Amino acid sequence: MSAILGRKLGMTSIFSEDGVFVPCTVIEAGPCPVVQIKTKDNDGYDSVQIGYEPIAERKVNRPEAGHFAKHEVAPTRHLKEFRQLVDKVKNGDVVTVESFTVGDKIKVSATSKGKGFQGVVRRHHFGGVGMSTHGQSDRPRAPGSIGSSSYPSRVFKGMRMAGRMGGERISVRNLTILRVMPEQNLILIKGSIPGAMNSIVEIVKL
């Protein structure tokens, strides 16, 4: 299995073998039980569904409880399907960080930090109207005119304006695994990844 779910613990830094100072992100990944294997014959497509973070049975609603009971797997808080990853696994198998090795190239997906309602300067890196020396004391962060004259007399869809920022699913490819610690279920990934601390991340080997 070449995919796993985990939780972002934060960032740290290590020294490589040649003495280079490398910032990295610490991920607590797995163990993730295989909950369900979907096939094209039965479900219309191939995928492997894995779970993460055990949860008490009393905290699972009845449909989910029936799903876990049907596949004879202990309940988990999170479920995720990986359609492109169909290996020789069966229900009840456990995916651990040992599926990855140092130097593997991976894709990490997570929900980015929510930043609320933001203006165009922060959201789209506008320079602002400016002109502070010509009496524009209250316009340094304004978006400026968005009009289109008498034709087409409307605002085009996709116009960069103020709005909600962050809280979106982001994937980063070609990240490198620096260290794998099976005893603590930890993976150290070079650089930063999307998401806040304690957020759930998906790791897929490329």
ZINORLIN-V99638 format. One line per field, one symbol per residue. ss: DSSP state (H for helix, E for strand, C for the rest). psi: psi as a letter, one per 30 degrees, with the letter a starting at -180 (. if undefined). burial: I if it has 24 or more other ideal C-beta (glycine too) atoms within 12 Angstrom, else O. Layout:
ss->???
psi->???
burial->???
//
This chain:
ss->CCEEEEEEEEEEEEECCCCCEEEEEEEEECCEEEEEEECHHHHCCCEEEEEEEECCHHHCCHHHHHHHHHCCCCCEEEEEEECCCCCCCCCCCEECHHHCCCCCEEEEEEECCCCEEECHHHHHCCCCCCCHHHCCCCCCCCCCCCCCCCCCCCCCCCCCCCEEECCCEEEEEEEEEEEEECCCCEEEEECCCCCCCCCEEEEEEC
psi->kgllkakjfalaklklfggkjjklkkkjkakjkjekjkleeefflklkkllkjkkkefgkleeeeeeeeeghkkklekkkkjegjjaillkflkklfffllkfkklkkklklkkgajllfeeeghlflebhfghgifggfglfakglgafkghlkkkgkjalakkaglkkkklhlkkelkieeghkkkkkalllllkglklkkkk.
burial->IIIIIIIIIOOOOOOOOOOOOOOIIIIIIIIIIIIIIOOOOOOOOOIIIIIIIOOOOOOOOOOIOOOIOOIOIIIIOIIIIIOOIOOOIOOOIIIIIOIIOOOIOIIIIIOIOOOOOOIIOOOOOOOOOOOOOOOOOOOOOOIOOOOOOOOOOOOOOOOOOOOOOOOOOOOIOOIIIIIIOOOOIIIIIIOIIIIOOOIIIIIIIO
//
